Amino acid sequence: MRTPAGRYVNHSKTPNALPILRDNGNIDFVALRPIAGCKGGDLGEEITIDYRQALALAKRSPQCLE
């Protein structure tokens, strides 16, 4: 299931954020280091995660079992 936050996240084998499964089934993204963000042009940086980790968490989420 795609979330609003997921629209702004891309895949990387060396991610700068980690997906965390919350008790309510939501998945949050937590930065592993400071992310430059919306500085524009070449100064900004994408938020990246390893999609495999997010998919593994989603399968454990109660919302995916409904």
N, C-alpha and C positions, 0 to 999 in steps of 0.2 A: 504494500500500500504506500503510495507516494504522499508525503506530508508537505506542508508549505515550506518548512525549513529544508527539506530534501531538494527543493528546486535550486537551492543556492550552494549545494555541496557536490563536489566531483570526486571521482575515484583516483586513488594514488596507491602505489605499492609502498610509498613512504609518506603516510598521511601526517597532517599537522593537527588532526582532531581525532577523538575516540568516541564511538557510540556507546552510550550507557543506558541500560534498560532500567526504567523506574518501576516501582511496585504497582503502579496503575496501568502498566503496559506501554506507556509512552517511551520513546527513545530520544534522549537528549544527546547533543554533541558537545564534548568538552575539549577545549584546546589543550594540546600537549605542550605548546610553547606560545609566546606572543605571536599573533597573526596580524600582518600589516593592514589588512582590510581595504576599505574604500578610499584609497588615496588617489585613484585614477591613473589611467595609462599604465606604464611599466612599474609604477611605484606601489600598486596594490598587489594583493595576494589572494588566491582562492582558498576557500575552506575545503580541505580534502579529507576523505576517510577511505578505509579499505572496505569496499562494498561487501566483501565476503563476511566481515565481522558484523556488519549491520544486518545482513540477511540471516545470519545465525541467531542474532538476538531477536529478530522479528519472529522467527519460528518458535521461540520460547515465550513470546508475548501472548497473554490470554486473549487479546483482541483478534489475533490471527486464527484462533481456534473457533471463533464464532461463525 
